Amino acid sequence: MSLPSKVKIVEVSPRDGLQNEKEFVDTALKIELVNRLSAAGFVNIESASFVSPKWVPQMADGGDVMAGIIRRPDTLYSVLTPNLRGFEAALAAHADEVVIFGAASEAFSQKNINCSIAESIARFEPVAQAAKEAGVRLRGSISCALGCPYQGETPIESVVDVAQRMLALGCDEIDVADTIGTGTAKRVGQVMRAVTEVVDPARVSGHFHDTYGQSLANILAAMEAGISIFHSSVAGLGGCPYAKGATGNVATEDVLYMMQGLGIETGIDLEAVADTGLWISQHLNRKSSSRAGTALAARKAV
Ligand SMILES: CC(C)(COP(=O)([O-])OP(=O)([O-])OC[C@H]1O[C@@H](n2cnc3c(N)ncnc32)[C@H](O)[C@@H]1OP(=O)([O-])[O-])[C@@H](O)C(=O)NCCC(=O)NCCSC(=O)C[C@@](C)(O)CC(=O)[O-]
């Protein structure tokens, strides 16, 4: 088994973690969450979305969040941009990276961004071009790469096809996302190996939701396939409003604990992340979904 010596962890809780919250989360709390994560050492934090507030009301204050955060010089603050309007808002907010998000499933593409896969790529074209002209890093996210809530299993060829199209748009990084967390290690290995035949593995990331408790195994399988960038969310917060029943992303605390045990460098302070997980869970009035976070808190309380 060949594993990387170092991985990049992209913290997505301020965006993916909070976007599905029913009650509006105060802008000040969102800002403090990003600031705490910055202080913990993340080099990339998905901080906001510039999407239609009619579609995702929780993310309506993206401009204020980006204006309020304290930026660590070595950290990239990313935002989601579904169209040129979102990109312009992202540029005004001085986002370091914009994320265009498509899907490997036609049905999910319609539900999430109200257009077909082909239409989404056409819509992303001017965004990609504008990002290149402005010198802003561009990431492409592929939802439902391991299964779709509306269509079932996703053919690997569909994932590879969208990855190629995103590469052609000029994406610097491409996320293979298990939106509903149905993927298992064997399939993850197959999908990652297929994608990395067309995209440099150093530019591919794994974005796993933990709905079926498979995320850590899936991360391990992805690392064996050459992937060294992973997305996670403190306290396991999250879920997509257009993927019913899907739970949060894999918990950052659990990923960091596993990486520590494997001797893989992350550059992130696990204790600071665990404290942040407890803090945000208390504010959202819920229990943390992180096993490692909960165990570390219990040990501290003794
Ligand atoms: C793409 C659209 C806009 C199409 O939505 P639409 O209704 O087809 O488009 P529209 O152009 O008719 O716009 C509808 C309204 O939104 C406005 N609007 C339009 N664009 C913007 C914008 N950028 N910022 C602010 N407002 C905007 C626009 O002006 C209009 O307002 P109205 O005229 O009715 O008053 C919509 O479907 C949308 O915003 N979808 C976002 C869905 C979303 O954010 N989903 C969650 C993120 S993806 C995810 O979680 C998956 C991921 C990335 O984590 C990976 C994984 O796990 O799978």
The ligand as an ORCA input file, in Angstrom:
! r2SCAN-3c Opt
* xyz -5 1
  C     -27.733     28.216    -10.716
  C     -29.009     28.883    -10.310
  C     -28.774     30.376    -10.060
  C     -30.000     28.749    -11.467
  O     -31.284     29.152    -11.038
  P     -32.430     29.545    -12.068
  O     -33.679     29.757    -11.279
  O     -32.472     28.547    -13.163
  O     -31.781     30.843    -12.680
  P     -32.199     32.317    -12.850
  O     -31.126     32.928    -13.665
  O     -33.631     32.388    -13.350
  O     -32.153     32.935    -11.383
  C     -33.164     32.806    -10.430
  C     -33.083     33.995     -9.476
  O     -31.840     33.991     -8.781
  C     -31.071     35.133     -9.096
  N     -29.683     34.690     -9.251
  C     -29.169     33.924    -10.238
  N     -27.871     33.705    -10.020
  C     -27.551     34.350     -8.879
  C     -26.345     34.482     -8.157
  N     -25.212     33.916     -8.558
  N     -26.367     35.223     -7.027
  C     -27.506     35.800     -6.609
  N     -28.691     35.702     -7.246
  C     -28.700     34.990     -8.378
  C     -31.665     35.680    -10.374
  O     -31.428     37.055    -10.474
  C     -33.110     35.354    -10.208
  O     -33.694     36.277     -9.309
  P     -35.163     36.917     -9.618
  O     -35.040     37.560    -10.953
  O     -36.110     35.720     -9.635
  O     -35.372     37.837     -8.476
  C     -29.642     28.207     -9.069
  O     -30.050     26.933     -9.427
  C     -28.701     28.149     -7.895
  O     -28.293     29.169     -7.363
  N     -28.362     26.929     -7.476
  C     -27.428     26.733     -6.368
  C     -27.684     25.423     -5.715
  C     -26.680     25.221     -4.612
  O     -26.032     26.133     -4.145
  N     -26.577     23.958     -4.178
  C     -25.684     23.590     -3.123
  C     -24.243     23.694     -3.527
  S     -23.677     22.336     -4.513
  C     -23.285     21.129     -3.361
  O     -23.560     21.281     -2.200
  C     -22.545     19.948     -3.848
  C     -21.043     19.992     -3.511
  C     -20.348     21.121     -4.254
  O     -20.848     20.204     -2.129
  C     -20.382     18.666     -3.903
  C     -21.181     17.443     -3.483
  O     -21.130     17.000     -2.338
  O     -21.901     16.946     -4.357
*
